[in-house]
């Protein structure tokens, strides 16, 4: 018998014991983990550790060591390293046609604000650029290219990039 075939009352007892959460919360977190895993997002854009308000410390993200998202910040878009996303968007040379065809920095953040899962599309764009031999970076970043995009620093999520991009400089 699999876990999914157990009665809901028993599932609630198990989830309550393991994570102090209900089966519904746990199932929605598991479903989102499967969705994100299916997108195969590059580790450059995923945070290795996430802040947990419940435990007041940084813990491995739910993709590495499962725990319902409510035990972290409660927001799935905190899984993304928005600093790395912003850094890559800053390094790109928008005078190049191949870069412009995917949109401007402001358009990307508008997409992210509408739905944070647009990171999957951005990751595809990143992989296309990564495997192309075209020069897509500003002259300052020609040598650095993709290096040091994500240092996995212990910072809170840069969710302000998604939540309030318009007020800090979309021009």
Buried (B, 14 or more C-beta within 10 A) or exposed (E): EEEEEBEEEEBBEEBEEEBEBBBEBBBBBBEBBEEBEEEEBBEBBBBBBBBBEBEEEBBEBBBEEBBBBBBBBEBBBBBBBBBBBBBBBEBBBBEBEBBEEBBBBBEBBBBBBEEBBBBBBBBBBBEEBEEEEEEBBBEEBEEEBBEEBBEBEEBEBBBEBBBEBEEEEEE
